[in-house]
Amino acid sequence: MLQSRHPPSSDEPHSPFIPRPDGPTASPKPSGSLAAPLELPKDTSGGVRLRADLVVLFVVSLLTFCTTISACVTDVFTLDTATVDARVTLWNLIHCVYPLEGPNCPSTTLPITSLCPAKQSRDQALQAFAILAILFSVPSMVAAGLSLLGKPLPSRFLPLIFFAATWFWVFLGWSVMAGTYREHLCAGLRSYSEMGFKMSSSFALNLCTWLIMTGSMMFHVTQLVGS
């Protein structure tokens, strides 16, 4: 007949297969947040890269806004000799013949209506390209800024769309300036290069801005593809 065995005393040898009644007990499972499994930090490198390219878009859009305004009021073509001082901006032609004229040189608003329609259309196109570049740089800057702040946009490509449109108008601006410099737009009228004019700061501002925008846009596109 089976008999129940009393628990072994502390003096008796204890089997490793039989837990001691006075032995250590399992600690209770912690409750609350301590019981939650440990989570490894997520890789946020993609988000950091995306934020970096949005910063670039914002800064370059602001730069484009400022440089395009500067290009509107600086000289596109200049001619400076001992007897002639002529400057062409997007809006005016300033021409002095020394010593007959000066120091207050007469200014003529562009386009000059007495010239051929092709020359008038070219001057109006350059003015329009500059205005459109300024107008599109503002929403490009705003869209990039809102994305940086985490504001919802209709599309994550919206900053890139406005930026690309600005890039296009700046490209047309400097490329048409370069073409105008050597083209014969009116019969009997020499080109700016044949008259001795030189390309000036307005052209340089547009070209440098476009090159910076090109690099910025390529950087943004690579980050969008990799995200």
C-alpha positions as CSV (number, residue, x, y, z in Angstrom):
1,M,0.0,0.0,0.0
2,L,1.3,3.5,-1.0
3,Q,2.2,5.8,1.7
4,S,2.5,9.5,1.4
5,R,6.0,10.7,2.1
6,H,6.5,13.7,4.3
7,P,8.5,16.6,2.8
8,P,12.2,16.1,3.3
9,S,13.8,18.1,6.0
10,S,16.7,20.4,5.5
11,D,19.0,17.7,6.9
12,E,17.9,15.0,4.3
13,P,19.5,14.8,0.9
14,H,17.3,16.5,-1.7
15,S,16.7,15.2,-5.2
16,P,17.1,17.7,-8.0
17,F,13.9,16.4,-9.5
18,I,11.8,17.3,-6.5
19,P,11.4,21.0,-5.8
20,R,12.1,22.1,-2.3
21,P,9.1,23.6,-0.6
22,D,11.2,26.3,0.8
23,G,13.2,26.8,-2.4
24,P,13.2,29.9,-4.5
25,T,10.0,30.5,-6.4
26,A,9.6,32.1,-9.8
27,S,9.3,35.8,-9.7
28,P,6.0,37.2,-10.9
29,K,5.7,38.5,-14.4
30,P,6.0,42.2,-14.4
31,S,2.9,44.1,-15.4
32,G,2.4,47.2,-17.4
33,S,4.9,48.6,-19.8
34,L,7.7,46.5,-18.4
35,A,5.9,43.4,-19.7
36,A,6.0,44.7,-23.3
37,P,8.5,43.1,-25.6
38,L,11.6,45.2,-26.3
39,E,11.4,46.8,-29.7
40,L,14.5,47.7,-31.7
41,P,14.7,51.2,-33.0
42,K,13.6,51.5,-36.5
43,D,15.9,52.6,-39.3
44,T,15.0,56.2,-40.1
45,S,17.8,56.8,-42.5
46,G,15.4,57.0,-45.5
47,G,13.4,59.7,-43.7
48,V,16.5,61.7,-43.0
49,R,17.6,61.6,-46.6
50,L,14.2,62.7,-47.8
51,R,14.2,65.6,-45.3
52,A,17.6,66.6,-46.6
53,D,16.5,66.9,-50.2
54,L,13.4,68.9,-49.2
55,V,15.7,71.3,-47.4
56,V,17.7,71.6,-50.6
57,L,14.5,72.3,-52.6
58,F,13.4,74.9,-50.2
59,V,16.7,76.7,-50.1
60,V,17.3,76.6,-53.9
61,S,13.7,77.8,-54.5
62,L,14.4,80.8,-52.3
63,L,17.7,81.3,-54.1
64,T,15.9,81.2,-57.5
65,F,13.3,83.7,-56.4
66,C,16.0,86.2,-55.3
67,T,18.4,85.6,-58.3
68,T,15.6,85.8,-60.9
69,I,14.4,89.2,-59.5
70,S,18.0,90.4,-59.6
71,A,18.3,89.2,-63.2
72,C,15.3,91.3,-64.1
73,V,16.9,94.5,-63.1
74,T,20.5,93.9,-64.1
75,D,22.1,94.1,-67.6
76,V,21.6,91.4,-70.1
77,F,23.9,92.9,-72.8
78,T,26.4,95.7,-72.4
79,L,28.5,97.8,-74.7
80,D,31.2,100.0,-73.3
81,T,33.6,101.9,-75.6
82,A,35.3,105.3,-75.5
83,T,32.3,107.0,-77.2
84,V,29.3,104.6,-76.6
85,D,27.8,103.3,-73.4
86,A,24.8,101.0,-73.9
87,R,23.1,98.6,-71.6
88,V,20.2,96.3,-72.3
89,T,18.0,94.9,-69.5
90,L,14.8,92.9,-69.8
91,W,12.8,96.1,-69.6
92,N,15.0,98.9,-70.9
93,L,17.6,100.0,-73.5
94,I,20.0,102.6,-72.1
95,H,22.2,104.2,-74.8
96,C,24.7,107.0,-74.5
97,V,26.9,108.6,-77.1
98,Y,29.8,110.6,-75.6
99,P,30.3,113.5,-75.5
100,L,26.9,114.4,-77.0
101,E,24.9,112.6,-74.2
102,G,25.5,112.0,-70.6
103,P,25.8,111.7,-67.7
104,N,22.0,111.1,-67.8
105,C,21.6,108.6,-70.6
106,P,18.2,108.3,-72.3
107,S,16.3,105.1,-71.6
108,T,13.9,103.3,-74.0
109,T,11.3,100.8,-72.8
110,L,11.4,97.4,-74.3
111,P,10.0,96.1,-76.6
112,I,10.7,99.0,-79.1
113,T,7.6,99.2,-81.2
114,S,9.4,100.7,-84.2
115,L,11.4,97.5,-84.6
116,C,10.2,94.3,-86.4
117,P,7.6,92.1,-84.8
118,A,10.2,89.3,-84.3
119,K,12.3,91.5,-82.1
120,Q,9.3,92.7,-80.2
121,S,8.1,89.1,-79.6
122,R,11.6,88.1,-78.4
123,D,11.8,90.9,-75.9
124,Q,8.3,90.1,-74.6
125,A,9.1,86.4,-74.3
126,L,12.2,87.1,-72.2
127,Q,10.1,89.2,-69.9
128,A,7.4,86.5,-69.6
129,F,10.0,83.8,-68.8
130,A,11.4,85.9,-66.0
131,I,8.0,86.6,-64.5
132,L,6.9,82.9,-64.7
133,A,10.1,81.8,-63.1
134,I,9.5,84.1,-60.2
135,L,5.8,83.1,-59.9
136,F,6.6,79.3,-59.9
137,S,9.5,79.6,-57.5
138,V,7.0,80.8,-54.7
139,P,4.8,77.7,-54.7
140,S,7.9,75.5,-55.1
141,M,9.3,77.1,-51.9
142,V,5.9,76.8,-50.1
143,A,5.4,73.2,-51.0
144,A,8.9,72.2,-49.9
145,G,8.4,74.1,-46.6
146,L,5.0,72.4,-45.9
147,S,6.6,69.0,-46.6
148,L,9.4,69.8,-44.1
149,L,6.8,70.7,-41.5
150,G,4.9,67.4,-42.1
151,K,1.8,69.1,-43.5
152,P,-0.3,66.9,-45.8
153,L,0.0,67.6,-49.5
154,P,-2.1,66.3,-52.4
155,S,1.0,64.5,-53.6
156,R,4.5,64.0,-52.3
157,F,5.7,64.9,-55.8
158,L,4.1,68.4,-55.6
159,P,7.3,70.2,-54.5
160,L,9.1,68.5,-57.4
161,I,6.4,69.5,-59.9
162,F,6.6,73.2,-59.0
163,F,10.4,73.1,-58.8
164,A,10.6,71.4,-62.3
165,A,8.3,74.1,-63.7
166,T,10.6,76.8,-62.3
167,W,13.6,75.1,-63.7
168,F,12.0,75.0,-67.2
169,W,11.3,78.8,-67.2
170,V,14.8,79.6,-66.0
171,F,16.2,77.4,-68.7
172,L,14.1,79.1,-71.4
173,G,15.3,82.5,-70.0
174,W,19.0,82.0,-70.4
175,S,18.8,79.9,-73.6
176,V,16.7,82.5,-75.4
177,M,19.2,85.2,-74.2
178,A,22.0,83.2,-75.7
179,G,20.1,82.8,-79.0
180,T,19.2,86.5,-79.1
181,Y,22.8,87.5,-78.7
182,R,23.8,86.1,-82.2
183,E,20.5,86.1,-84.1
184,H,19.4,88.5,-86.9
185,L,15.8,89.1,-85.9
186,C,15.2,92.1,-88.1
187,A,16.3,92.7,-91.7
188,G,19.1,95.3,-91.8
189,L,19.6,95.1,-88.0
190,R,22.9,93.6,-86.8
191,S,22.9,91.2,-83.9
192,Y,24.2,92.2,-80.5
193,S,27.4,90.2,-81.0
194,E,28.1,92.0,-84.3
195,M,27.5,95.4,-82.7
196,G,30.2,94.6,-80.0
197,F,27.9,93.9,-77.1
198,K,28.9,91.4,-74.4
199,M,26.7,89.1,-72.4
200,S,26.4,90.5,-68.8
201,S,25.2,89.7,-65.3
202,S,21.6,88.8,-66.0
203,F,22.6,86.0,-68.3
204,A,25.2,84.7,-65.8
205,L,22.6,84.8,-63.0
206,N,20.1,82.8,-65.0
207,L,22.7,80.2,-66.1
208,C,24.2,79.7,-62.7
209,T,20.8,79.4,-61.1
210,W,19.7,76.8,-63.6
211,L,22.8,74.7,-63.0
212,I,22.2,74.8,-59.3
213,M,18.6,73.8,-59.8
214,T,19.6,71.0,-62.1
215,G,21.8,69.4,-59.4
216,S,19.2,69.9,-56.7
217,M,16.5,68.3,-58.8
218,M,18.6,65.3,-59.6
219,F,19.4,64.9,-55.9
220,H,15.7,65.1,-55.0
221,V,14.7,62.5,-57.7
222,T,17.3,60.1,-56.5
223,Q,16.0,60.3,-52.9
224,L,12.4,59.9,-54.0
225,V,13.4,56.7,-56.0
226,G,15.4,55.3,-53.1
227,S,12.7,56.0,-50.4
